[in-house]
Amino acid sequence: MGRVTIVYSGISYQRYVLESDMVRGKYAVLPIWELPEADLSEHDVLVFPRGTDQEIMHMCRHKIKKFLDEKGIVITMGKVDPIVKTTKWPK
């Protein structure tokens, strides 16, 4: 698998996981507030944990769809309406 990136919203439980021995240093971290300007071609997998900022996700929905169209992988936990509405899932 390529570069796995966890999108971080600044929530305390996300920070706790990111700082744990299980995760720290093993995955890239992309703060959600940097998503609008981020070059997603540098990433192969984006992980959106529970509690991810939905307003920024919605604002970046076309960028996320383009990432998916270019064979990127998105893993989401929790609410994902902004992505689901712009994506066709394989049958």
N, C-alpha and C positions, 0 to 999 in steps of 0.2 A: 504494500500500500504506500502511496505517496505521502505528501505533507498533510498531516491532520492538524486543523486549526480550530481551537475552541473560541467561540465568540463570547466575550465577557461583558456583562452589563453593570458591573460594580456592586452587585448584590453580595451580602456577607457570606451566604452559604456557597455561592459560586467561588468566591475568593478562598474559602476554606478548602474546597476541593482542589482548586488550582495550586494551592500551596502544599498539598499533601504529597507524601513520598510517591504515591501511586501515579501522580500526574506531573508534578513539577519537573521541568526539563525534558519531558518526553513528547510534549505537544507544543505547537506554536499557540500564542494567545493573541487574539485581535479584539481590542476594546471596541465595543459597539459604536461608540462615538467616532471611531476612525473608519467605520464601514463605508460611509458615503464616498470617501476619497481613496479607499483601498484598491489596490490592483489585485483582483481575485485570481488572476492567472498564476499567481505565486502559490496558490493553494490547490490541493486536490480534493480535500474533504473539509467541509465547514460543519461544525457541531454547534447548534443553537440550544443551550440548556434551558430548562424550565425557568421562567422568569425573565427571558430575554426581552428587551425593550421593543414592544410591538409597534410603536410609532416609527422608530427608525427602520425596523424591518419592512414596514409598509412603504416608507419612503424609498427604500432600496429594493423593492420587489422586482423591478425590471432588471436590475443588476444581478440579483440572485437567480432569476429565471435565465438570464444569459449565461451565468456560471453553470447552471444545470444543462442548458442546451449545448454547452461546450464540453460536456461529459464530466463535469464536476459532480461530486456527491454531497448531498445535504442531509444531515441527521438532525432531527428536531425532537425536542421533548417538551410537551405542553402545547399551548395554543400556537397554531401555524397558519391561521386564516390568510394572511397576506401572501404566503407562498402558494398555498393550495389553490387559490383563485386564479393564479396565473400559470399553473403547471398542469400538464396532462400526465397522469400516472400511467405507466405501462400496464397492459392487461395480462 
